[in-house]
Amino acid sequence: MEMPSGKLEAIQERLQTCLDALPGATEPLPANADSGPSMLREAFGQLLDVMRRVEADREAGAKAATGGSAGDITELGEYAMQLHASLAGQSGQSGDDDTRATAAVLAVELALWIAGHGGQLDTLEPVVDGLAMIANSSREPADLEALSLVMGRITEAVAPVIREDIEKINPGRPWRILLLNRSIVATRSHNTRVMEEAFAELTRHLPEDAARFFTEGMQQMDALNYPAHVREVMQKYHRQWTLDRALH
């Protein structure tokens, strides 16, 4: 699978694939319609027009009222995620696994575009689901390294209200899953620099999960015969968050 880039061309391509696969996608827009493939196509077309203007304004060095500020990009991104939710819902009814997968990756593409233009991510769950799907289908360390970097870009753009992580009672919250999955992907990449970056975020934001994560990580080092340089980094963090803390 091609790694998400957040480029407008990639968004448009994945979006077109999803829209074309929807049942009734070629039917004309009925009177007073407020949902359905035709309405989604029109709404996404308008969204893409605004995104193109944003990029044109940026290239020209100007900030137009169509979305030059970070707040405008955040608002535009939230609208994009609302449209995506409608698209994903209709894609789920198609019965086509490829279409559902493309819709999942589209959420990541949109998130990267928002992040790349200075906006914040207020909706995280579909993005985390898309990233997990990509991770599950990736095997090569180079692909996993690239995915970890993508996850890092998204992590940095998450809205402060989500980063505050006040709902710690919920283990399935997207913010927690994002940080844990990024650390897993980084480990599988075998790149120690990427591991260090992911582990730093994990321990900063989820200290209550760190000891268990690194303990299970050491078990995986043995079970899957990870290279020595990967094992060394995992062992360092395991020592810091289990052995060293037990002595104090």
Secondary structure, 3 states (H helix, E strand, C coil): CCCCCCCHHHHHHHHHHHHHHCCCCCCCCCCCCCCCHHHHHHHHHHHHHHHHHHHHHHHHCCCCCCCCCHHHHHHHHHHHHHHHHHHHHHHHCCCCHHHHHHHHHHHHHHHHHHHHCCCCECCCHHHHHHHHHHHHCCCCHHHHHHHHHHHHHHHHHECHHHHCCCCCCCCCCHHHHHHHHHHHHHHHHCCHHHHHHHHHHHHHHCHHHHHHHHHHHHHHHHHCCCCHHHHHHHHHHHHHHHHHHHCC
